[in-house]
Amino acid sequence: MDVSKLLAAMTPEVYERMSFAVETGKWPDGTPLTSAQRDSAMQAVMLYQSRYNTEAQHMTVAAGGEIKFKTKAEFKREFVTTQGDELAPSSDIARFEHDDL
């Protein structure tokens, strides 16, 4: 199949299913991937990411085909917000004390 046809046929839902399969070694229904399926799915995921991944996460292929590596500082910035001159934890993250669990 032609790369452009493959990418045109891949919906975001198909991408998510293939990405899950590559990450876990199983299809979402629990069926294990064969080695050939894993290789093909990985290639399709990387092609999709290289075309559509505008906000690349750490160790993913960004739009344009570059692999995105994030530093520890970049990860920290994603989880904090600026309040005045100091950095405070983002309200998006739930924090618990050990005894609360």
N, CA, C and O of each residue as an XYZ file, in Angstrom:
404
protein
N       0.844     -1.178      0.000
C       0.000      0.000      0.000
C       0.889      1.240      0.000
O       1.922      1.279      0.668
N       0.482      2.221     -0.738
C       1.175      3.500     -0.821
C       1.086      4.220      0.523
O       0.053      4.170      1.190
N       2.164      4.887      0.917
C       2.215      5.575      2.212
C       1.114      6.618      2.329
O       0.455      6.696      3.366
N       0.901      7.409      1.306
C      -0.127      8.449      1.377
C      -1.520      7.833      1.491
O      -2.379      8.386      2.178
N      -1.758      6.700      0.830
C      -3.051      6.028      0.955
C      -3.220      5.455      2.365
O      -4.305      5.522      2.943
N      -2.144      4.895      2.908
C      -2.189      4.353      4.268
C      -2.543      5.445      5.262
O      -3.421      5.259      6.105
N      -1.865      6.586      5.169
C      -2.109      7.685      6.099
C      -3.502      8.282      5.919
O      -4.131      8.699      6.891
N      -3.987      8.322      4.672
C      -5.339      8.838      4.435
C      -6.390      7.910      5.026
O      -7.458      8.364      5.436
N      -6.096      6.614      5.073
C      -7.051      5.639      5.602
C      -7.013      5.534      7.124
O      -7.958      5.024      7.727
N      -5.943      6.006      7.753
C      -5.808      5.886      9.205
C      -6.546      7.024      9.909
O      -6.210      8.197      9.749
N      -7.535      6.658     10.674
C      -8.241      7.639     11.500
C      -7.502      7.756     12.834
O      -6.680      6.895     13.150
N      -7.770      8.785     13.613
C      -7.151      8.866     14.943
C      -7.460      7.643     15.811
O      -6.625      7.228     16.615
N      -8.651      7.067     15.653
C      -9.011      5.875     16.424
C      -8.146      4.681     16.026
O      -7.696      3.925     16.887
N      -7.914      4.512     14.731
C      -7.051      3.420     14.258
C      -5.627      3.634     14.766
O      -4.966      2.686     15.191
N      -5.161      4.874     14.720
C      -3.831      5.185     15.240
C      -3.725      4.801     16.716
O      -2.743      4.181     17.123
N      -4.726      5.165     17.519
C      -4.707      4.844     18.950
C      -4.677      3.339     19.178
O      -3.948      2.863     20.048
N      -5.458      2.581     18.409
C      -5.473      1.120     18.553
C      -4.104      0.530     18.196
O      -3.606     -0.359     18.886
N      -3.502      1.032     17.115
C      -2.194      0.524     16.708
C      -1.116      0.926     17.703
O      -0.219      0.139     18.003
N      -1.200      2.132     18.207
C      -0.237      2.594     19.196
C      -0.329      1.742     20.463
O       0.693      1.355     21.028
N      -1.552      1.451     20.908
C      -1.766      0.587     22.068
C      -1.159     -0.787     21.818
O      -0.494     -1.349     22.688
N      -1.389     -1.318     20.633
C      -0.878     -2.646     20.287
C       0.649     -2.678     20.301
O       1.247     -3.634     20.795
N       1.274     -1.642     19.764
C       2.733     -1.578     19.739
C       3.281     -1.478     21.160
O       4.275     -2.124     21.494
N       2.636     -0.671     21.991
C       3.108     -0.467     23.360
C       2.940     -1.698     24.237
O       3.797     -1.983     25.074
N       1.840     -2.433     24.053
C       1.540     -3.548     24.953
C       1.819     -4.929     24.365
O       1.915     -5.909     25.102
N       1.948     -5.010     23.040
C       2.136     -6.314     22.399
C       0.830     -7.059     22.199
O       0.828     -8.227     21.812
N      -0.296     -6.375     22.467
C      -1.619     -6.992     22.312
C      -2.553     -5.995     21.648
O      -2.418     -4.784     21.826
N      -3.505     -6.517     20.877
C      -4.569     -5.679     20.354
C      -5.491     -5.322     21.519
O      -5.472     -6.005     22.543
N      -6.291     -4.275     21.386
C      -7.173     -3.894     22.497
C      -8.080     -5.026     22.994
O      -8.505     -5.002     24.149
N      -8.384     -6.010     22.151
C      -9.220     -7.134     22.609
C      -8.418     -8.209     23.339
O      -8.982     -9.211     23.779
N      -7.094     -8.005     23.470
C      -6.250     -8.938     24.202
C      -5.498     -9.940     23.349
O      -4.650    -10.667     23.866
N      -5.784    -10.000     22.060
C      -5.094    -10.922     21.162
C      -3.649    -10.469     20.978
O      -3.410     -9.307     20.651
N      -2.677    -11.366     21.183
C      -1.275    -10.978     21.008
C      -0.944    -10.670     19.543
O      -1.497    -11.279     18.627
N      -0.041     -9.724     19.345
C       0.439     -9.408     18.004
C       1.488    -10.425     17.590
O       2.267    -10.903     18.415
N       1.501    -10.747     16.318
C       2.603    -11.539     15.787
C       3.773    -10.590     15.579
O       3.609     -9.371     15.628
N       4.923    -11.136     15.353
C       6.103    -10.304     15.115
C       5.904     -9.414     13.883
O       6.270     -8.239     13.892
N       5.324     -9.982     12.833
C       5.090     -9.218     11.601
C       4.071     -8.101     11.842
O       4.227     -6.991     11.332
N       3.015     -8.403     12.631
C       2.020     -7.368     12.942
C       2.642     -6.248     13.759
O       2.361     -5.074     13.521
N       3.481     -6.602     14.717
C       4.138     -5.590     15.550
C       4.997     -4.677     14.689
O       4.955     -3.455     14.835
N       5.782     -5.277     13.784
C       6.647     -4.478     12.916
C       5.835     -3.549     12.015
O       6.168     -2.374     11.867
N       4.771     -4.080     11.417
C       3.934     -3.262     10.525
C       3.216     -2.167     11.290
O       3.146     -1.026     10.834
N       2.678     -2.517     12.463
C       1.963     -1.519     13.267
C       2.909     -0.413     13.722
O       2.539      0.762     13.722
N       4.133     -0.786     14.110
C       5.106      0.210     14.546
C       5.451      1.171     13.414
O       5.561      2.378     13.629
N       5.621      0.635     12.215
C       5.912      1.499     11.073
C       4.747      2.434     10.781
O       4.948      3.615     10.497
N       3.525      1.905     10.853
C       2.342      2.737     10.596
C       2.205      3.828     11.653
O       1.876      4.968     11.323
N       2.453      3.494     12.917
C       2.373      4.484     14.000
C       3.406      5.584     13.783
O       3.097      6.767     13.925
N       4.626      5.197     13.440
C       5.672      6.200     13.226
C       5.362      7.075     12.020
O       5.623      8.277     12.055
N       4.813      6.503     10.957
C       4.424      7.301      9.789
C       3.322      8.288     10.156
O       3.376      9.458      9.777
N       2.326      7.813     10.893
C       1.225      8.680     11.313
C       1.747      9.824     12.171
O       1.372     10.980     11.974
N       2.622      9.490     13.132
C       3.190     10.525     13.993
C       3.980     11.540     13.177
O       3.901     12.741     13.438
N       4.738     11.071     12.196
C       5.560     11.992     11.411
C       4.712     12.950     10.585
O       5.182     14.021     10.202
N       3.484     12.578     10.313
C       2.596     13.444      9.535
C       1.733     14.334     10.425
O       1.522     15.502     10.098
N       1.229     13.807     11.545
C       0.206     14.516     12.305
C       0.585     14.903     13.728
O      -0.181     15.617     14.375
N       1.706     14.477     14.235
C       2.053     14.698     15.635
C       2.693     16.074     15.822
O       3.917     16.205     15.810
N       1.846     17.106     15.996
C       2.353     18.472     16.127
C       2.803     18.787     17.547
O       3.607     19.698     17.746
N       2.302     18.053     18.540
C       2.710     18.243     19.932
C       3.342     16.955     20.430
O       2.761     16.229     21.236
N       4.528     16.690     19.942
C       5.183     15.418     20.216
C       5.523     15.242     21.688
O       6.000     16.170     22.342
N       5.275     14.054     22.197
C       5.667     13.680     23.542
C       7.095     13.153     23.489
O       7.662     12.978     22.411
N       7.663     12.905     24.643
C       9.020     12.373     24.730
C       9.110     11.042     23.985
O       8.256     10.172     24.159
N      10.117     10.888     23.179
C      10.398      9.666     22.428
C       9.280      9.294     21.451
O       8.980      8.112     21.282
N       8.670     10.275     20.814
C       7.749     10.021     19.719
C       8.278     10.737     18.498
O       9.167     11.582     18.596
N       7.736     10.401     17.364
C       8.129     11.054     16.121
C       7.264     12.290     15.957
O       6.036     12.200     15.964
N       7.895     13.438     15.810
C       7.168     14.693     15.643
C       6.846     14.905     14.176
O       7.440     14.273     13.301
N       5.906     15.796     13.913
C       5.591     16.154     12.538
C       6.871     16.601     11.859
O       7.626     17.395     12.420
N       7.119     16.111     10.685
C       8.356     16.397      9.981
C       9.356     15.261     10.099
O      10.389     15.269      9.429
N       9.058     14.280     10.948
C       9.889     13.090     11.032
C      10.974     13.086     12.084
O      11.718     12.110     12.182
N      11.096     14.149     12.886
C      12.134     14.178     13.909
C      11.655     13.481     15.177
O      10.491     13.602     15.557
N      12.556     12.753     15.828
C      12.221     12.127     17.102
C      12.369     13.175     18.186
O      13.395     13.849     18.276
N      11.332     13.310     19.013
C      11.304     14.326     20.065
C      11.840     13.737     21.364
O      11.326     12.735     21.861
N      12.858     14.357     21.900
C      13.396     14.006     23.206
C      13.148     15.195     24.122
O      13.482     16.328     23.774
N      12.573     14.949     25.273
C      12.342     16.028     26.220
C      13.309     15.896     27.384
O      13.661     14.798     27.813
N      13.724     17.048     27.877
C      14.594     17.062     29.044
C      13.742     16.969     30.303
O      12.522     17.123     30.252
N      14.388     16.720     31.418
C      13.686     16.671     32.697
C      13.014     18.014     32.976
O      11.900     18.058     33.499
N      13.687     19.099     32.630
C      13.133     20.437     32.846
C      11.865     20.641     32.014
O      10.911     21.257     32.490
N      11.840     20.137     30.789
C      10.642     20.266     29.953
C       9.473     19.499     30.560
O       8.341     19.982     30.556
N       9.748     18.301     31.085
C       8.691     17.538     31.753
C       8.162     18.290     32.962
O       6.951     18.330     33.179
N       9.045     18.886     33.752
C       8.616     19.626     34.942
C       7.737     20.810     34.552
O       6.727     21.081     35.201
N       8.129     21.519     33.479
C       7.344     22.677     33.048
C       5.923     22.269     32.637
O       4.995     23.068     32.763
N       5.746     21.057     32.157
C       4.412     20.612     31.775
C       3.508     20.413     32.988
O       2.284     20.424     32.854
N       4.095     20.232     34.166
C       3.318     19.918     35.352
C       3.264     21.045     36.373
O       2.768     20.843     37.482
N       3.758     22.216     36.026
C       3.676     23.352     36.938
C       3.109     24.548     36.194
O       3.194     24.645     34.969
N       2.535     25.447     36.960
C       2.048     26.700     36.389
C       2.719     27.839     37.126
O       3.136     27.676     38.273
N       2.827     28.971     36.494
C       3.441     30.129     37.122
C       2.380     30.916     37.872
O       1.346     31.284     37.314
N       2.656     31.169     39.154
C       1.776     32.019     39.962
C       2.660     33.088     40.579
O       3.385     32.824     41.538
N       2.601     34.290     40.033
C       3.492     35.362     40.486
C       4.912     35.023     40.080
O       5.172     34.670     38.930
N       5.840     35.132     41.038
C       7.238     34.855     40.757
C       7.638     33.428     41.087
O       8.770     33.027     40.818
N       6.729     32.658     41.665
C       7.104     31.308     42.072
C       6.342     30.267     41.259
O       5.271     30.539     40.718
N       6.908     29.089     41.187
C       6.257     27.998     40.495
C       5.418     27.216     41.499
O       5.879     26.900     42.596
N       4.193     26.912     41.118
C       3.310     26.144     41.992
C       2.808     24.936     41.225
O       2.685     24.992     40.002
N       2.516     23.845     41.917
C       1.989     22.672     41.232
C       0.700     23.002     40.492
O      -0.116     23.790     40.971
N       0.527     22.408     39.347
C      -0.680     22.611     38.569
C      -1.867     22.018     39.301
O      -1.725     21.009     39.991
N      -3.035     22.625     39.164
C      -4.236     22.100     39.801
C      -4.774     20.879     39.069
O      -5.736     20.266     39.530
N      -4.171     20.511     37.931
C      -4.615     19.351     37.165
C      -4.172     18.041     37.793
O      -4.693     16.986     37.431
N      -3.238     18.076     38.711
C      -2.678     16.863     39.286
C      -3.221     16.677     40.693
O      -3.140     17.581     41.524
N      -3.776     15.496     40.953
C      -4.268     15.188     42.301
C      -3.090     14.749     43.156
O      -2.288     13.919     42.728
N      -2.979     15.296     44.351
C      -1.899     14.923     45.256
C      -2.507     14.373     46.536
O      -3.472     14.928     47.062
N      -1.940     13.275     47.038
C      -2.446     12.608     48.228
C      -1.310     12.339     49.197
O      -0.165     12.140     48.792
N      -1.632     12.335     50.459
C      -0.707     11.873     51.471
C      -0.818     10.357     51.522
O      -1.839      9.790     51.132
N       0.211      9.714     51.994
C       0.225      8.255     52.036
C      -0.990      7.697     52.791
O      -1.576      6.704     52.361
N      -1.367      8.319     53.896
C      -2.477      7.817     54.713
C      -3.836      8.055     54.080
O      -4.824      7.453     54.502
N      -3.909      8.938     53.055
C      -5.181      9.217     52.398
C      -5.618      8.078     51.480
O      -6.796      7.965     51.143
N      -4.678      7.244     51.082
C      -5.012      6.191     50.126
C      -5.500      5.006     50.795
O      -5.829      4.018     50.138
